[in-house]
Amino acid sequence: MTAISLSADQARLIALRAQGLLGAPDRRAGVRGVLRHLGAVQLDTISVLARSHELVPYARLGAVGRAAVDRAYWGSQATFEYWSHAACILPVEEWPLFAFRRRAYRARGNLWGHQVSAATYRQVLDKLRAEGPLTSTELGGAKRTAEWWDWSDTKIAVERALSFGDVVCTERRSWKRVYRLAEQAIPEALYGQEPSDAECLRRLVAQAGAALGVATRADLMDYHRLKAAQFDAAVAESGLVPVEVAGWSGPAWADPAALASAPRGRHRTTLLSPFDSLVWDRARTERIFGMTHRLEAYTPKHKRVHGYFAMPLLAQGRLVGRIDPAREGRTLVARQISLDAPKYVEAAATALREAAEWVGCDAVRVEALGDERLRPALRSLLDG
């Protein structure tokens, strides 16, 4: 098949539309619609404006209530948590697609170097069967000592059961996983499905292609962290179409639906979590948007360039700067703002005002500004 040729701008717009950031948002489908469309929303412990999994639907839907986000994600049979791109919330319809990974974990046996007896494993499952959903603390303790990494035998057993698919997490309490027997939590019609590895991989490659719109081999592998051999065996049957993108090296593929019509519509102006699937892959972000972005939360403070949790600013279909936010009471603080050009000051003000309102702040304070000449204009826009 002859590859379709795309310009870099066409690829950028296709990617934005595929990620739900170009065109009218599907508010009727809401947060669960965003999750089903993306296929995976990454979890992370850092909370600045909000946790990352809350920021993802906010970026696409606007000021959706945070309580509504929690209801959509947790405590129902609509979602589950598993290892995809990283630890992610996944739509429950994808439960069968990760059978290949559950089988691989089971074949490996002991995970992450932890050892646990078969008796302890059985005891954990028996306790969940008898008492219902429980945290690792309620099961008997998460850690042996105060060290975060020193897991108890119970914690090792239940995490192994999670990886194997004997238990599932469909809820978090105070950011702790709540474990349930998978046979009780996953709808029967889905729980009983055990597609072959080949079928799992084919459908996951297709799903990644739909969520990315247009992507390289590395992009598609990274979305659900597939291995090269797994991707290569699946791509021909995935339904994705070969394309050539100007300026991209190597082969690429696109979702046929993404090529069916020219992407158009209203662009979102918003702040993006560094763990948002639009930007979680650094190489792809640089290739499509020309932005080299990295999370600096774990970088020593004196070596940070853009800030602890610098969030890319999306406006006019481009990444046009970064804002490192914080909260002090009812004030949203922009610790540092770096814009690519003065013309994006209005976008920065819009994004800050909307984010402040969303998290219940009634004031915005700007600390460091990359170009101090922009401060009067920014202050006027924030106060206006």
C-alpha positions in Angstrom: 0.0 0.0 0.0 1.3 3.4 -1.0 1.8 5.7 2.0 -0.4 8.8 2.2 1.6 12.0 2.5 0.8 14.5 5.3 2.4 17.9 6.1 3.7 18.5 9.6 0.7 20.8 10.2 -1.8 18.2 9.1 -0.2 15.7 11.5 -0.3 18.2 14.3 -4.0 18.9 13.8 -4.9 15.3 13.4 -3.1 14.5 16.7 -5.0 17.3 18.5 -8.4 16.2 17.2 -7.6 12.6 18.1 -6.7 13.6 21.7 -10.0 15.6 22.0 -8.3 19.0 22.0 -9.6 20.3 18.7 -13.3 20.7 18.0 -16.3 20.8 20.2 -16.0 18.7 23.3 -18.4 15.8 23.8 -20.0 17.0 27.0 -22.8 14.5 26.9 -20.3 11.6 27.1 -18.4 13.5 29.9 -15.4 12.2 31.8 -16.1 8.6 30.9 -16.3 9.6 27.3 -12.9 11.2 27.5 -11.5 8.0 29.1 -13.0 5.7 26.5 -11.7 8.0 23.7 -8.2 8.1 25.1 -8.1 4.5 26.2 -5.9 5.3 29.2 -5.4 8.1 31.7 -2.2 8.0 33.6 -2.2 8.3 37.4 0.4 10.1 39.5 0.8 11.0 43.1 1.7 14.6 42.5 -1.1 17.1 43.2 -0.6 20.8 42.5 -3.7 22.3 40.9 -5.2 18.8 41.1 -4.0 15.3 40.4 -3.1 14.5 36.9 -6.0 12.2 36.2 -8.3 15.2 37.1 -6.4 17.6 34.8 -6.8 15.4 31.7 -10.7 15.7 31.4 -10.5 19.3 32.6 -8.2 20.1 29.6 -10.7 18.7 27.2 -14.1 19.5 28.8 -13.3 22.7 30.8 -14.5 23.2 34.3 -16.1 19.8 34.9 -16.7 19.3 38.6 -14.0 17.5 40.4 -16.6 15.4 42.3 -17.9 14.4 38.9 -14.5 13.3 37.8 -14.1 11.1 40.9 -17.6 9.6 40.4 -16.7 8.8 36.8 -13.4 7.1 37.7 -13.9 5.3 40.9 -16.4 3.0 42.6 -18.3 1.6 39.6 -18.0 -1.1 37.1 -17.0 1.4 34.4 -13.3 1.5 35.0 -10.3 -0.4 36.4 -6.7 0.4 37.2 -3.9 -1.4 35.5 -0.4 -1.2 34.0 -0.8 0.4 30.5 1.4 3.4 29.6 2.1 3.4 33.4 -0.3 2.9 36.2 -3.5 4.1 34.4 -7.2 4.3 34.7 -8.7 2.3 31.9 -12.3 1.8 30.6 -13.6 -1.5 31.7 -14.2 -2.5 28.1 -10.4 -2.9 27.8 -10.2 -5.6 30.5 -10.0 -8.4 27.9 -7.3 -6.5 26.0 -4.8 -6.8 28.8 -5.2 -10.6 29.1 -1.8 -10.9 27.3 -0.1 -8.8 30.0 -1.8 -10.7 32.9 -0.7 -14.0 31.4 2.9 -12.7 31.0 3.0 -11.6 34.6 1.6 -14.9 35.8 4.2 -16.8 33.7 7.0 -14.7 35.3 5.7 -15.5 38.8 7.5 -13.3 41.3 7.4 -9.7 40.3 9.8 -6.8 41.1 12.1 -9.2 43.1 9.5 -9.7 45.8 8.9 -13.2 47.2 5.7 -14.3 48.9 4.3 -17.7 49.8 1.4 -19.4 48.1 -0.4 -19.6 51.4 -0.2 -15.8 51.9 -1.5 -15.3 48.4 -4.5 -17.6 49.1 -5.2 -15.9 52.4 -5.4 -12.5 50.7 -7.9 -13.8 48.2 -9.9 -15.6 50.9 -10.1 -12.4 53.0 -11.4 -10.3 50.0 -13.9 -13.0 49.2 -15.2 -13.0 52.8 -15.1 -9.3 53.6 -15.3 -7.5 50.2 -13.2 -4.6 49.0 -10.3 -3.7 51.2 -7.1 -1.5 51.1 -3.7 -3.2 51.7 -3.8 -1.7 55.3 -7.2 -3.3 55.9 -5.8 -6.6 54.5 -3.1 -6.6 57.1 -0.6 -3.9 56.5 1.1 -2.3 53.5 4.6 -2.1 54.8 7.0 -3.8 57.2 8.7 -0.6 58.3 8.2 3.1 57.6 10.2 2.8 54.4 7.9 3.1 51.4 9.6 0.3 49.5 9.5 -2.2 52.4 6.3 -4.0 51.4 4.6 -6.4 53.8 3.9 -10.0 52.6 0.2 -9.0 52.3 1.0 -6.0 50.1 3.3 -8.2 47.9 0.6 -10.8 47.6 -2.2 -8.4 46.7 -0.1 -6.5 44.2 0.8 -9.8 42.6 -2.9 -10.7 42.5 -3.6 -7.4 40.8 -0.9 -8.0 38.1 -2.2 -11.6 37.6 -5.8 -10.4 37.3 -7.2 -12.2 40.3 -8.0 -8.9 42.0 -8.7 -5.5 40.5 -8.6 -1.9 41.7 -11.8 0.1 40.8 -11.6 2.6 43.6 -9.2 4.7 45.6 -9.7 5.9 49.2 -7.4 8.7 50.3 -5.2 7.7 47.3 -5.0 4.1 48.6 -5.9 1.3 46.2 -9.0 -0.6 47.2 -8.8 -4.2 46.0 -11.7 -6.4 45.0 -11.8 -9.8 43.5 -11.9 -9.4 39.8 -14.6 -12.0 39.4 -16.8 -9.7 41.5 -15.8 -6.3 40.1 -15.5 -6.9 36.3 -18.8 -7.4 34.4 -19.3 -11.1 33.7 -19.4 -10.7 29.9 -16.0 -9.1 30.0 -14.4 -11.1 32.8 -14.9 -14.3 30.9 -13.1 -13.1 27.8 -9.6 -14.4 27.2 -8.5 -13.2 23.7 -5.3 -14.5 22.3 -2.1 -12.5 22.7 -2.3 -11.7 19.0 -5.9 -10.4 19.3 -5.0 -8.3 22.4 -2.1 -6.7 20.7 -3.9 -6.0 17.4 -6.7 -4.2 19.3 -4.4 -2.3 21.5 -2.3 -1.1 18.6 -5.5 0.0 16.8 -6.7 1.8 20.0 -3.4 3.6 20.4 -3.6 4.7 16.7 -7.1 6.0 17.2 -6.1 7.9 20.4 -3.0 9.4 18.7 -4.4 10.0 15.2 -1.1 9.8 13.5 2.0 8.2 15.0 5.4 6.5 14.5 6.2 3.0 15.6 7.8 4.3 18.8 4.7 6.4 19.5 2.3 3.5 19.1 4.5 1.1 21.2 4.8 3.7 24.0 1.1 4.3 24.4 0.5 1.0 26.1 4.2 0.1 26.6 4.3 -2.7 24.0 7.5 -4.4 23.0 8.9 -4.0 19.5 8.2 -7.6 18.5 4.6 -7.3 19.8 4.0 -4.2 17.8 5.6 -5.5 14.6 3.4 -8.7 14.8 0.2 -6.7 15.2 0.4 -3.6 13.1 -0.4 -5.2 9.7 -3.8 -6.4 11.1 -4.6 -3.3 13.2 -6.3 -1.4 10.4 -4.0 1.5 10.7 -2.9 3.1 7.4 0.7 3.8 6.4 1.5 7.5 6.1 4.5 9.7 5.5 4.8 13.0 7.5 7.0 15.8 6.3 9.9 16.1 8.7 9.4 12.8 10.4 12.0 10.1 10.0 10.9 6.6 9.4 7.5 5.1 8.8 4.2 6.3 10.4 0.6 5.1 10.6 -2.7 6.9 10.9 -6.2 5.9 12.0 -8.3 5.8 8.9 -11.1 7.8 10.6 -8.6 10.5 11.3 -7.9 10.8 7.6 -11.5 10.8 6.5 -12.0 14.6 6.9 -9.9 17.6 7.5 -9.6 18.4 11.3 -11.2 21.7 12.1 -13.0 23.4 15.0 -12.3 25.4 18.1 -8.9 25.0 19.7 -8.7 24.6 23.5 -6.7 27.1 25.5 -5.6 25.2 28.6 -2.9 24.0 30.8 -1.8 20.4 30.3 -0.6 18.0 32.9 2.9 16.7 32.1 1.3 13.3 32.3 -1.4 14.1 29.7 -1.3 11.7 26.8 -0.8 14.6 24.4 2.6 15.2 25.8 3.6 12.2 28.0 6.1 11.1 25.2 8.9 13.6 25.0 10.2 12.6 21.6 6.7 12.8 20.1 6.0 16.2 21.8 9.2 17.6 20.4 8.5 16.2 16.9 4.9 17.5 16.7 5.1 20.7 18.7 8.8 21.7 18.7 8.8 21.7 22.6 11.3 19.9 24.6 9.5 19.3 27.9 10.4 17.3 31.0 9.0 17.0 34.4 11.3 18.7 36.9 9.6 17.6 40.1 12.5 15.2 40.8 15.2 17.6 39.6 17.1 19.5 42.4 15.5 22.9 42.8 18.6 24.9 41.8 18.7 22.9 38.5 15.1 23.5 37.5 14.5 25.5 34.3 10.8 25.8 34.2 9.6 24.8 37.7 8.5 21.8 39.8 5.3 21.0 37.9 5.6 23.2 34.8 2.5 22.6 32.7 2.6 23.2 29.0 0.3 25.9 27.8 -1.8 24.8 24.8 -3.3 27.6 22.6 -4.1 28.0 19.0 -3.3 24.4 18.4 0.3 24.8 19.6 2.3 24.5 22.8 3.2 28.1 23.4 4.8 28.2 26.9 4.9 26.7 30.3 3.4 27.7 33.7 4.4 26.3 37.0 1.4 26.6 39.3 0.8 26.3 43.1 -2.0 27.1 45.5 -1.9 29.2 48.6 -5.4 29.2 50.2 -7.7 30.7 47.7 -4.9 32.1 45.5 -3.6 30.4 42.5 0.2 31.2 42.3 2.0 31.1 39.0 5.5 30.5 40.3 7.0 30.8 36.9 5.7 31.7 33.5 7.7 31.2 30.3 6.0 32.2 27.0 7.4 31.6 23.5 6.3 35.0 22.3 4.5 38.1 23.7 1.4 37.4 21.7 0.6 34.5 23.9 0.1 36.6 27.1 -3.7 36.6 26.6 -3.7 32.8 26.3 -1.7 32.6 29.6 -4.2 34.8 31.3 -7.2 32.8 30.0 -5.7 29.5 31.1 -4.8 30.9 34.6 -8.3 32.4 35.2 -10.1 29.3 34.1 -7.8 27.0 36.2 -8.2 29.3 39.3 -12.0 29.2 39.0 -12.0 25.4 38.5 -10.0 24.7 41.7 -11.9 27.3 43.8 -9.4 30.1 43.8 -10.6 33.7 43.5 -7.2 35.4 42.9 -4.1 34.8 40.8 -0.6 35.9 41.7 2.3 35.8 39.3 5.8 35.4 40.7 8.6 34.9 38.1 7.8 36.0 34.6 10.2 35.1 31.8 9.7 38.5 30.1 8.9 41.1 32.7 7.8 43.6 30.1 4.6 41.5 29.8 3.7 41.9 33.5 1.4 45.0 33.1 -0.5 43.4 30.2 -0.8 40.1 32.0 -2.0 41.8 35.2 -4.6 43.8 33.3 -5.9 40.7 31.6 -6.1 38.8 34.9 -7.9 41.6 36.6 -10.2 42.3 33.7 
